[in-house]
């Protein structure tokens, strides 16, 4: 059968859906792929905004990433805490910004 979504999902994203002590994700590949697409799109979309905030506010890259994280957590119906953290890590990667120590979110 043809799989419409042939893209490889990053292991770091799949791990968001693996409960502690388990080896298998708690969601189907289709659900994980849909969530990945949403989170990747958000990270891509936020690159320009984050760069602008760095310049406008005159703060550090880490400060901008923390603000982005707090913003993502404002609507729990949109993304989960772990997804918000993944988005910010991906955002840092896209912008080639260092990712400092990060509090664990649940």
C-alpha positions in Angstrom: 0.0 0.0 0.0 1.2 3.5 -0.8 2.1 5.7 2.1 1.2 9.3 1.4 3.6 10.6 4.0 6.9 9.2 3.1 9.0 11.6 5.1 11.2 10.4 7.9 10.2 11.5 11.3 13.1 12.6 13.6 13.7 10.2 16.4 13.7 13.2 18.8 10.1 13.9 17.9 8.9 10.3 18.0 10.4 10.0 21.5 7.8 12.6 22.7 5.2 9.8 22.2 7.1 7.0 23.9 6.0 6.7 27.6 8.7 6.2 30.2 9.7 2.6 30.5 8.1 1.7 27.1 9.6 1.1 23.7 6.6 1.7 21.5 4.9 5.1 20.8 1.5 5.7 22.4 0.1 7.1 19.1 -0.1 5.8 15.6 2.5 6.9 12.9 -0.3 9.0 11.3 -1.0 11.0 14.5 2.8 11.5 15.1 3.4 12.5 11.5 0.5 15.1 11.7 1.8 16.5 15.0 5.4 16.6 13.5 4.1 18.5 10.5 2.4 21.1 12.8 5.5 21.5 15.0 8.0 21.7 12.2 5.8 24.3 10.5 5.6 26.3 13.7 9.4 26.2 14.1 9.9 27.3 10.5 7.3 30.1 10.9 8.9 31.4 14.1 12.3 31.9 12.6 11.7 35.3 11.2 9.8 36.4 14.4 12.5 35.2 16.7 15.2 37.0 14.7 13.2 40.2 14.8 12.7 39.9 18.5 16.4 39.4 19.0 17.1 42.7 17.2 14.1 44.7 18.7 14.6 43.7 22.3 18.4 43.6 22.4 18.3 40.4 24.5 20.2 37.2 24.2 19.3 34.3 21.9 18.5 32.2 25.0 16.1 35.0 26.2 14.3 34.9 22.9 14.0 31.1 22.9 12.6 31.2 26.5 10.0 33.8 25.4 9.0 31.7 22.4 8.6 28.7 24.7 6.4 30.6 27.1 4.3 31.8 24.2 3.8 28.3 22.9 2.7 27.2 26.3 -0.1 29.8 26.4 -2.5 27.6 24.4 -2.3 24.0 25.6 -4.8 23.0 23.0 -2.3 23.9 20.3 0.8 22.1 21.4 1.8 20.0 24.5 4.7 21.0 26.8 7.1 18.5 25.2 6.1 19.6 21.7 6.7 23.3 22.7 10.1 22.4 23.9 10.8 20.4 20.7 9.7 23.4 18.6 12.0 25.7 20.5 14.9 23.3 20.1 14.2 23.0 16.4 13.9 26.8 16.2 17.4 27.2 17.7 18.7 24.6 15.2 17.2 26.5 12.3 18.6 29.8 13.4 21.9 28.2 14.4 21.6 29.6 17.9 23.1 27.7 20.9 20.6 25.8 22.9 21.5 26.3 26.6 20.4 24.4 29.5 16.7 23.8 29.3 14.2 22.9 32.0 12.3 19.7 31.5 8.6 20.3 30.7 5.9 17.7 31.1 
